[in-house]
Amino acid sequence: MIRGILTCSALISAIFFPWPFTAFLALVSSPIEPFLPFASGIFLDTLYYTPSTGIPPFFAITGAIVTLIAFSVRSRVRTGIIKR
């Protein structure tokens, strides 16, 4: 249930709030839902990217970097407290 709420709130905040708030929500929820920063980045680039500026899609690239970091952190952190 928390994953769904975090995902919906991060994607809806891209429409109603400034992008730093959306980036913060995606960053906070990345340990729980690792693909959310990349999905938010693609969604933000879909909304705000202008191809005539000549710069690469900034939000998708930073979302991909945060997603890679979230996967590496998630793989190193143990979720259980009991030793196996």
N, C-alpha and C positions, 0 to 999 in steps of 0.2 A: 504494500500500500504506500509506503514511504517513497519507494522508487517512482511510482506513478505520479505522486504529488510533486516530487522534485523535478521530474522531467517536464510535466505540464507547466509548472511555475516558471522554470527556466525558459521554456519556449514562448510562453505567453508574455513574460517580462520583456522579451525582445521587441514586442510590439508596443507595449505601454510605457516602458521605462527606458532610461538611457542605457547604452551598451555596457558601461562599467558595472552596473547592477546585474545584468545578465551574465557577464563574465564572472562576477563574484559567485553567483548562484551555481554556475557550471563548475567552477573551481571547487566550491564546497562539496558539491555532490559527486565529484569525480571519483572518490574512493568507493562509493556505493555503486555508481553507474558510470563505468569508465568511458563509454562511447558518447556520453552527453556533451562534453566540451566540443567534440568534433561535429556532432549533429547541430549544436547551437551555432558553431562557426559557419557551417554551410548555410543554415537558415539566415543568419545575419548577413552573410555575403549575398544571398538571394535577395534580401530586402534592400541592402544599401550599396552594393557594388556597382561602380560605374566603369565600364570597360574602356572608355576613352581616356582615362587618366593614365594608363600605362603602368600602374602598379599591380603586383600580384594580389590575389584575394587574401587580405590580411587576416581576417577572422578564421577562415578555414585552415590556414597554415598554423596559426597559434593554437587553434583547437586540436589539430593533429599532434602538435608537440605536447600539449597538456595531456592528451589521451595516451601517448606513449609513456609519459612520466607516470601517469596513473596506473598503467598496466605494470610497469616495473616496480612501483611501490606496492601494488596489490599482491604481486607474486612473492614479494619478500616478507610481507607481514603475515604472521600466522593468525588465523581467525579463531582458533580454539585456545582455551586456557589449559586443557589437559594434554599432557605429553602422550605421544603415540608410540 
